[in-house]
Amino acid sequence: MNQEVDKVEPAIDKSNEVKKDRNLIYIALRFIGDNAKTVLIVTYGLGATVQVFRLGAIDPEPFLKFV
């Protein structure tokens, strides 16, 4: 056998490797993409909570005199 053939390393496909980018925007977008349902639930939950508190702060007395 030829010894050069034995020394040949197998070709490694590097097309599937993930970029090791430390950019904050890239990390945030990756997190949002991977956890889209959780991000939407938390966002809608916070918005609904804020809305309930703001509606609760309205003084109902001016509206009761028309009843």
Backbone hydrogen bonds, N-H to C=O, Kabsch-Sander energy under -0.5 kcal/mol:
donor,donor_aa,acceptor,acceptor_aa,energy
5,V,2,N,-0.6
6,D,2,N,-0.8
7,K,3,Q,-1.0
8,V,5,V,-0.9
13,D,11,A,-0.5
14,K,12,I,-0.8
17,E,14,K,-0.9
21,D,19,K,-0.7
27,I,23,N,-2.2
28,A,24,L,-2.5
29,L,25,I,-2.7
30,R,26,Y,-2.1
31,F,27,I,-2.3
32,I,28,A,-2.6
33,G,29,L,-2.4
34,D,30,R,-2.2
35,N,31,F,-2.0
36,A,33,G,-0.6
39,V,35,N,-2.4
40,L,36,A,-2.3
41,I,37,K,-2.4
42,V,38,T,-2.5
43,T,39,V,-2.3
44,Y,40,L,-2.7
45,G,41,I,-2.4
46,L,42,V,-2.4
47,G,43,T,-2.1
48,A,44,Y,-2.5
49,T,45,G,-2.1
50,V,46,L,-2.4
51,Q,47,G,-2.1
52,V,48,A,-2.3
53,F,49,T,-2.1
54,R,50,V,-2.2
55,L,51,Q,-2.4
56,G,52,V,-2.1
57,A,53,F,-0.9
58,I,55,L,-0.9
63,F,60,P,-0.8
64,L,60,P,-1.2
64,L,61,E,-0.6
65,K,61,E,-0.9
66,F,63,F,-0.8
67,V,64,L,-1.1
